[in-house]
Amino acid sequence: RKEVEQDPGPFNVPEGATVAFNCTYSNSASQSFFWYRQDCRKEPKLLMSVYSSGNEDGRFTAQLNRASQYISLLIRDSKLSDSATYLCVVAPGGFQKLVFGTGTRLLVSP
Amino acid sequence: GAVVSQHPSRVICKSGTSVKIECRSLDFQATTMFWYRQFPKKSLMLMATSNEGSKATYEQGVEKDKFLINHASLTLSTLTVTSAHPEDSSFYICSLALGGRETQYFGPGTRLLVL
């Protein structure tokens, strides 16, 4: 089983739609969780950290369910510029080591 | 602004040659940097952790004699792919974490194509 699993998509949505991505992780000792965004042929960029209490940053909401080992990202009012691959990232608990999911591709169309 | 730079951004080389990739921390001193590799449609895989002034720590399955890492200063880490082969063609990305935190900032990556 992969350490971090994501649905690869692609998710094709119209502008203005709400879309949700899910991610599961296998290591119950994982300490920190993140969503990164990666544009085609570019490096990943931090979108947001994920906290147990859930957190929101503008149109983006991230949630963590430690019991189910499940992380989610909700994007409201999708924009064309949201088209990218969204990477679920977990820090298993070692010093700064990150484990990446394969990413979920989002395509927002006019 | 950018936190990390990489050079070159793209390189094409012949099989059997060695390629050096530089990763620079632009505004911060980085005792630790990370090297990742990403194949098409695959996730980023950590290759090694580069430690300033000491040997790098390699992940399981990564050959340390093939992927030489040197972290001689607090702002520069280099990855040398020795005797490159076509299967080494990939996107190589470095990163650093600031202040001991787990949030990492990535360089723009180096796309290597070995013919």
Interface residues (C-beta under 8 A of the other chain):
Chain A: V4 P8 Q31 S32 F34 R41 K42 E43 P44 K45 L46 S49 L87 A91 Q96 K97 L98 V99 F100 G101 T102 G103
Chain B: T32 F34 K41 K42 S43 L44 M45 L46 T49 F91 I93 A97 G100 R101 E102 T103 Q104 Y105 F106 G107 P108 G109 R111
